[in-house]
Amino acid sequence: MRPTLPSCNARALAQSSATLLQLPRIIASRRLSSSARCGSPSTSLHLATARNSPSAGLSRTRTLTSSALVCSQTSADGAKWKLARVPNRGAVEVSGRDTVKLLQGLVSNDVKALASATEPHAPALVYAGFMNPQGRMLADVFIHRQAPLQDGSPRWLLDIDSRTLPSLLAFIKKFKLRSKVKLADVSDEYSVVQAWSSAASPPSSTLTEQLSLDPRCPAIGYRGVVSHEAVTKLREQIASVEDEEYTIHRMLRGVAEGALDVPEAASLPLENNLDYMHGVDFRKGCYVGQELTARTQHTGVVRKRIVPLQFYLPGTPAPDTLHIDRAATFQLPSHLAEVRSKPVSTASATAKPARGKAAGKFTSGIYNLGLACLRLEQVQRWTDASNPTSEDGLEMSVLSADGETTLLVKPHIPKWWPEPPQPADNDPQE
């Protein structure tokens, strides 16, 4: 005879059985609620209400689809950003209690703001230039604030072209004397990276925590000197591209950078657009090379500036817009090759050949793009020889590195320049 259970135990067993039967539904409900957290806060309430409706299956499908779209949108925003290592850059660590005093007397921008880490609008990066006593640029530099030393002294990283780093380090040591400053080449420990977006999408929190806004021009992106481990983590969040993609990105915007675009002791900071790229503070005190820089700004006469340009072959139409042509096969000019201009009226086949006059120097390029320091008066007179628009128009050309091919040149004025160029009248030739 099977023993009978008390009525209370039978009731408890029945309730437990009912709970077990409902357990799969409870688990599924919790999974749906967890998935809905990627959407709006009201998604969970929508699921709970729709569970008992006749169209519960359709509602769950729509809600999960909406949640998946929201989650995938976040990934899509991150994919719009690109990350590249900046080629030919090194890092120098400057630390010690006299760091601010030393660099304030050597660079063109005000670095005191970097020391004010507690202020709400204090920058974490300053762009500037080193000049020699004659006012000629030695190098461009990014100064990145880092965590201070244990005694509270500042610790900064100088982002410098690796090809001029040894000579620039020797230049800084000449002024160091007995200052409480330590200089160390830490290029092997860090990488210089740049991140940018082709669309108007905001940067992720991961990006802004590791990198700082590049002040040189709009849309140039974010920049940082980070450890190799940090680069690996950034590449997990941002699409990584080849180094040359950054070079193309900055040349399309006419941004000079490094030893090729800024030859050592060969050009003035305003010719390299440091004033346009927020690299000069005309209100700060004295620094090496300050006298000529201030005088040039005061007179307002800057005859030459770095501008982006496009190369194209004779017999082909001049490009309408500044764009990259990765199919270009011609050889680019040599570094500091002379760009020459001549009137369009003498460029015809029946006219007597003319060598023209010097327009400036080619500095660097990639594919069909380049940068050159050109005379603004001649840049403004450029015209297409096949379809001239003015009687005093000029055609520009440069000889490629093979010494035989002539490349035609179309210069462009960057749209981000704060004001149109105003070259002096009767621009003398060198």
Disulfide bonds with the S-S distance in Angstrom:
Cys38-Cys71 2.38
